Amino acid sequence: MTKFDSFVARTWFQLGFMITFGSILPPQLALLEVSTPMVWRISSGLMAIILGWWALTFPGRRHATNPTPLPMQVITFVAAMALIALALAANAIAVPVGHLPGVYAAAVTAILIGAALLFLFTCAHWYDAVL
């Protein structure tokens, strides 16, 4: 494996752990008897910080392993992850509490969909490189 291959694999693992953490955090907080609105606010805030940091540092981490320009699909993916992080941050501070769980669930699902698309794009790119 090249340094870049390791980076790509590490990226998928990071996203997978983020999704897993985001999925188990709300029930864990509920088991600790945190109030329902606070469960979603805390979960949204933590996920916003984690995903936002990941998205902000992604271009630099990627450049360290592969100095070529980012493909447009990857730029779009990273921008989408940054927007999801902003949605989570807004969810953490939102005044109306009626939609907190739905926004949170949609955001974590969007991370999963984005990670799957990145995986498929990378596999197709690797396949084309081999041929």
C-alpha positions as CSV (number, residue, x, y, z in Angstrom):
1,M,0.0,0.0,0.0
2,T,1.2,3.5,-0.8
3,K,1.0,6.4,1.6
4,F,-2.0,7.6,-0.3
5,D,-3.7,4.2,-0.2
6,S,-3.3,4.2,3.6
7,F,-4.8,7.7,3.8
8,V,-7.8,6.7,1.8
9,A,-8.4,3.6,4.0
10,R,-7.9,5.7,7.1
11,T,-10.4,8.2,5.8
12,W,-13.1,5.5,5.4
13,F,-12.3,4.2,8.9
14,Q,-12.6,7.7,10.4
15,L,-15.9,8.2,8.7
16,G,-17.1,4.8,9.8
17,F,-16.2,5.5,13.4
18,M,-17.8,9.0,13.2
19,I,-21.1,7.4,12.0
20,T,-20.9,4.8,14.7
21,F,-20.2,7.3,17.4
22,G,-23.0,9.5,16.1
23,S,-25.4,6.6,16.2
24,I,-24.6,5.4,19.8
25,L,-24.2,8.8,21.4
26,P,-27.9,9.8,21.7
27,P,-29.1,6.5,23.3
28,Q,-26.1,6.6,25.7
29,L,-27.0,10.2,26.8
30,A,-30.7,9.1,27.2
31,L,-29.6,6.2,29.4
32,L,-27.8,8.7,31.5
33,E,-31.2,10.5,31.9
34,V,-30.1,13.6,30.1
35,S,-33.3,15.6,29.0
36,T,-34.5,14.8,25.5
37,P,-33.7,18.2,24.0
38,M,-30.3,18.2,25.6
39,V,-29.6,14.7,24.1
40,W,-30.0,16.1,20.6
41,R,-28.2,19.4,21.3
42,I,-25.2,17.7,22.9
43,S,-25.1,15.0,20.2
44,S,-25.4,17.6,17.5
45,G,-22.7,19.8,19.0
46,L,-20.2,17.0,19.4
47,M,-20.8,15.7,15.9
48,A,-20.5,19.2,14.5
49,I,-17.1,19.7,16.2
50,I,-15.8,16.3,15.1
51,L,-17.1,16.4,11.5
52,G,-16.2,20.1,11.1
53,W,-12.6,19.5,12.2
54,W,-12.4,16.5,9.9
55,A,-13.7,18.5,6.9
56,L,-11.4,21.5,7.6
57,T,-8.3,19.4,8.0
58,F,-9.1,17.0,5.1
59,P,-7.4,19.0,2.3
60,G,-4.2,19.4,4.2
61,R,-4.1,15.8,5.3
62,R,-4.8,14.6,1.7
63,H,-2.2,17.0,0.3
64,A,0.4,15.5,2.6
65,T,-0.1,12.1,1.0
66,N,-0.9,13.1,-2.6
67,P,0.0,16.7,-3.8
68,T,-2.1,16.5,-6.9
69,P,-5.2,18.7,-7.0
70,L,-8.4,17.4,-5.4
71,P,-10.8,15.9,-7.9
72,M,-14.1,17.8,-8.2
73,Q,-16.0,14.9,-6.6
74,V,-13.8,15.0,-3.6
75,I,-14.1,18.8,-3.3
76,T,-17.9,18.4,-3.5
77,F,-17.8,15.7,-0.8
78,V,-15.7,17.8,1.6
79,A,-17.9,20.8,1.1
80,A,-21.0,18.6,1.8
81,M,-19.4,17.4,5.0
82,A,-18.7,21.0,6.0
83,L,-22.3,21.9,5.3
84,I,-23.5,18.9,7.4
85,A,-21.3,20.1,10.2
86,L,-22.9,23.5,10.0
87,A,-26.4,22.0,10.1
88,L,-25.4,20.0,13.2
89,A,-24.0,23.1,14.8
90,A,-27.3,25.0,14.0
91,N,-29.2,22.0,15.4
92,A,-27.2,22.3,18.7
93,I,-28.3,25.9,19.2
94,A,-31.7,25.9,17.6
95,V,-34.6,27.3,19.6
96,P,-37.4,25.1,18.3
97,V,-36.9,21.6,19.7
98,G,-39.5,19.8,17.6
99,H,-37.1,18.9,14.8
100,L,-33.9,18.2,16.7
101,P,-34.0,14.4,16.4
102,G,-34.9,14.5,12.7
103,V,-32.2,17.0,11.7
104,Y,-29.7,14.9,13.7
105,A,-30.7,11.6,12.1
106,A,-30.7,13.2,8.6
107,A,-27.2,14.6,9.2
108,V,-25.7,11.3,10.4
109,T,-27.4,9.5,7.5
110,A,-26.0,12.1,5.1
111,I,-22.5,11.4,6.5
112,L,-23.1,7.7,5.8
113,I,-24.3,8.3,2.2
114,G,-21.4,10.7,1.5
115,A,-18.9,8.1,2.8
116,A,-20.5,5.4,0.6
117,L,-20.3,7.7,-2.4
118,L,-16.6,8.5,-1.7
119,F,-15.9,4.8,-1.4
120,L,-17.5,4.1,-4.7
121,F,-15.8,7.0,-6.4
122,T,-12.4,5.9,-5.1
123,C,-13.0,2.3,-6.1
124,A,-13.9,3.4,-9.6
125,H,-10.9,5.6,-9.7
126,W,-8.6,2.8,-8.6
127,Y,-10.2,0.5,-11.1
128,D,-9.6,2.9,-13.9
129,A,-6.0,3.4,-12.8
130,V,-5.3,-0.3,-13.0
131,L,-6.7,-0.6,-16.6
